[in-house]
Amino acid sequence: MRLVEKLKEYENQYMFIKWATGGEYGKLIFAGEDFIEFNVINVDNMEYSETVLIHAPLILEVAIGGADIQRIVAEVSSRLSTDEIH
């Protein structure tokens, strides 16, 4: 199975992606044959800072779970709950 095929299963989930020129935490928006669309999260203020289109063959590593990912999911979830109240 190719990495892009596996990433297709994780669209709309938070993860860490490392590619040839960088690595960031964020949310996978789209995984296609040629590229992936990834919304980068600034971990200091938990806001989206940019959308990156990454050429699929340049992806070196993907972390879908772990303590850092769980913290990001918890922070984003708590902000959603607070925003809905106001």
CYANA upper distance limits for C-alpha pairs under 8 A (distance plus 0.5 A):
  1 MET  CA      5 GLU  CA      7.14
  1 MET  CA      6 LYS  CA      7.59
  2 ARG  CA      6 LYS  CA      7.06
  3 LEU  CA      7 LEU  CA      6.62
  4 VAL  CA      8 LYS  CA      6.76
  4 VAL  CA     31 ALA  CA      6.71
  4 VAL  CA     32 GLY  CA      7.19
  4 VAL  CA     33 GLU  CA      7.03
  4 VAL  CA     56 ALA  CA      7.44
  5 GLU  CA      9 GLU  CA      7.87
  5 GLU  CA     31 ALA  CA      8.34
  6 LYS  CA     10 TYR  CA      7.85
  7 LEU  CA     11 GLU  CA      7.18
  7 LEU  CA     31 ALA  CA      6.67
  8 LYS  CA     30 PHE  CA      7.76
  8 LYS  CA     31 ALA  CA      5.75
  8 LYS  CA     32 GLY  CA      8.02
 10 TYR  CA     28 LEU  CA      7.70
 11 GLU  CA     27 LYS  CA      8.37
 11 GLU  CA     28 LEU  CA      5.71
 11 GLU  CA     29 ILE  CA      5.99
 11 GLU  CA     30 PHE  CA      6.36
 11 GLU  CA     31 ALA  CA      7.38
 12 ASN  CA     27 LYS  CA      6.52
 12 ASN  CA     28 LEU  CA      5.78
 12 ASN  CA     29 ILE  CA      5.72
 12 ASN  CA     30 PHE  CA      8.18
 13 GLN  CA     27 LYS  CA      5.90
 13 GLN  CA     28 LEU  CA      6.29
 13 GLN  CA     29 ILE  CA      8.33
 14 TYR  CA     25 TYR  CA      7.82
 14 TYR  CA     26 GLY  CA      5.94
 14 TYR  CA     27 LYS  CA      4.79
 14 TYR  CA     28 LEU  CA      6.93
 14 TYR  CA     64 ILE  CA      7.48
 14 TYR  CA     69 ILE  CA      7.19
 14 TYR  CA     72 ILE  CA      8.20
 14 TYR  CA     73 VAL  CA      7.46
 15 MET  CA     25 TYR  CA      6.24
 15 MET  CA     26 GLY  CA      6.21
 15 MET  CA     27 LYS  CA      6.68
 15 MET  CA     28 LEU  CA      7.76
 15 MET  CA     62 VAL  CA      7.54
 15 MET  CA     63 ALA  CA      6.17
 15 MET  CA     64 ILE  CA      5.16
 15 MET  CA     65 GLY  CA      7.55
 15 MET  CA     69 ILE  CA      6.55
 16 PHE  CA     23 GLY  CA      7.63
 16 PHE  CA     24 GLU  CA      6.16
 16 PHE  CA     25 TYR  CA      4.81
 16 PHE  CA     26 GLY  CA      6.87
 16 PHE  CA     62 VAL  CA      6.20
 16 PHE  CA     63 ALA  CA      5.48
 16 PHE  CA     64 ILE  CA      7.05
 16 PHE  CA     69 ILE  CA      7.90
 17 ILE  CA     23 GLY  CA      5.97
 17 ILE  CA     24 GLU  CA      6.21
 17 ILE  CA     25 TYR  CA      7.01
 17 ILE  CA     26 GLY  CA      8.43
 17 ILE  CA     59 ILE  CA      7.79
 17 ILE  CA     60 LEU  CA      8.26
 17 ILE  CA     61 GLU  CA      6.32
 17 ILE  CA     62 VAL  CA      5.06
 17 ILE  CA     63 ALA  CA      6.96
 18 LYS  CA     22 GLY  CA      6.41
 18 LYS  CA     23 GLY  CA      4.39
 18 LYS  CA     24 GLU  CA      7.05
 18 LYS  CA     59 ILE  CA      6.67
 18 LYS  CA     60 LEU  CA      6.08
 18 LYS  CA     61 GLU  CA      5.46
 18 LYS  CA     62 VAL  CA      6.82
 19 TRP  CA     23 GLY  CA      6.28
 19 TRP  CA     54 ILE  CA      8.33
 19 TRP  CA     58 LEU  CA      5.94
 19 TRP  CA     59 ILE  CA      4.72
 19 TRP  CA     60 LEU  CA      5.48
 19 TRP  CA     61 GLU  CA      7.27
 20 ALA  CA     58 LEU  CA      5.87
 20 ALA  CA     59 ILE  CA      7.01
 20 ALA  CA     60 LEU  CA      7.16
 24 GLU  CA     40 VAL  CA      6.80
 24 GLU  CA     41 ILE  CA      8.02
 25 TYR  CA     40 VAL  CA      6.42
 25 TYR  CA     41 ILE  CA      6.30
 25 TYR  CA     42 ASN  CA      8.25
 25 TYR  CA     43 VAL  CA      8.03
 25 TYR  CA     69 ILE  CA      8.34
 26 GLY  CA     38 PHE  CA      7.11
 26 GLY  CA     39 ASN  CA      5.85
 26 GLY  CA     40 VAL  CA      4.80
 26 GLY  CA     41 ILE  CA      5.28
 26 GLY  CA     48 TYR  CA      8.28
 27 LYS  CA     38 PHE  CA      6.27
 27 LYS  CA     39 ASN  CA      5.66
 27 LYS  CA     40 VAL  CA      7.15
 27 LYS  CA     41 ILE  CA      8.10
 28 LEU  CA     36 ILE  CA      8.08
 28 LEU  CA     37 GLU  CA      6.82
 28 LEU  CA     38 PHE  CA      5.16
 28 LEU  CA     39 ASN  CA      6.95
 29 ILE  CA     36 ILE  CA      8.06
 29 ILE  CA     37 GLU  CA      5.86
 29 ILE  CA     38 PHE  CA      6.03
 29 ILE  CA     39 ASN  CA      7.38
 30 PHE  CA     36 ILE  CA      5.96
 30 PHE  CA     37 GLU  CA      5.47
 30 PHE  CA     38 PHE  CA      7.65
 31 ALA  CA     35 PHE  CA      7.04
 31 ALA  CA     36 ILE  CA      4.90
 31 ALA  CA     37 GLU  CA      7.03
 32 GLY  CA     36 ILE  CA      6.22
 32 GLY  CA     56 ALA  CA      8.39
 33 GLU  CA     56 ALA  CA      7.55
 34 ASP  CA     55 HIS  CA      6.52
 34 ASP  CA     56 ALA  CA      6.12
 34 ASP  CA     57 PRO  CA      8.46
 35 PHE  CA     53 LEU  CA      6.79
 35 PHE  CA     54 ILE  CA      5.80
 35 PHE  CA     55 HIS  CA      4.82
 35 PHE  CA     56 ALA  CA      5.15
 36 ILE  CA     53 LEU  CA      6.10
 36 ILE  CA     54 ILE  CA      5.81
 36 ILE  CA     55 HIS  CA      7.14
 36 ILE  CA     56 ALA  CA      6.74
 37 GLU  CA     51 THR  CA      7.43
 37 GLU  CA     52 VAL  CA      6.35
 37 GLU  CA     53 LEU  CA      5.16
 37 GLU  CA     54 ILE  CA      7.09
 38 PHE  CA     51 THR  CA      6.13
 38 PHE  CA     52 VAL  CA      5.67
 38 PHE  CA     53 LEU  CA      6.84
 38 PHE  CA     54 ILE  CA      8.12
 39 ASN  CA     48 TYR  CA      6.92
 39 ASN  CA     49 SER  CA      8.04
 39 ASN  CA     50 GLU  CA      6.41
 39 ASN  CA     51 THR  CA      4.86
 39 ASN  CA     52 VAL  CA      6.76
 40 VAL  CA     48 TYR  CA      6.12
 40 VAL  CA     49 SER  CA      6.24
 40 VAL  CA     50 GLU  CA      5.89
 40 VAL  CA     51 THR  CA      6.47
 40 VAL  CA     52 VAL  CA      7.59
 41 ILE  CA     46 MET  CA      6.44
 41 ILE  CA     47 GLU  CA      6.00
 41 ILE  CA     48 TYR  CA      4.85
 41 ILE  CA     49 SER  CA      6.14
 41 ILE  CA     50 GLU  CA      8.01
 42 ASN  CA     46 MET  CA      5.80
 42 ASN  CA     47 GLU  CA      6.05
 42 ASN  CA     48 TYR  CA      6.58
 42 ASN  CA     49 SER  CA      6.31
 43 VAL  CA     47 GLU  CA      7.95
 43 VAL  CA     72 ILE  CA      7.99
 46 MET  CA     72 ILE  CA      7.90
 46 MET  CA     75 GLU  CA      7.62
 46 MET  CA     76 VAL  CA      7.39
 54 ILE  CA     58 LEU  CA      7.66
 54 ILE  CA     59 ILE  CA      8.02
 55 HIS  CA     59 ILE  CA      7.92
 64 ILE  CA     69 ILE  CA      7.58
 65 GLY  CA     69 ILE  CA      6.26
 65 GLY  CA     70 GLN  CA      7.51
 66 GLY  CA     70 GLN  CA      6.73
 67 ALA  CA     71 ARG  CA      6.68
 68 ASP  CA     72 ILE  CA      6.86
 69 ILE  CA     73 VAL  CA      6.76
 70 GLN  CA     74 ALA  CA      6.60
 71 ARG  CA     75 GLU  CA      6.61
 72 ILE  CA     76 VAL  CA      6.60
 73 VAL  CA     77 SER  CA      6.47
 74 ALA  CA     78 SER  CA      6.57
 75 GLU  CA     79 ARG  CA      6.78
 76 VAL  CA     80 LEU  CA      6.78
 77 SER  CA     81 SER  CA      6.90
 78 SER  CA     82 THR  CA      6.80
 79 ARG  CA     83 ASP  CA      6.48
 80 LEU  CA     84 GLU  CA      6.68
 81 SER  CA     85 ILE  CA      7.12
 82 THR  CA     86 HIS  CA      7.26
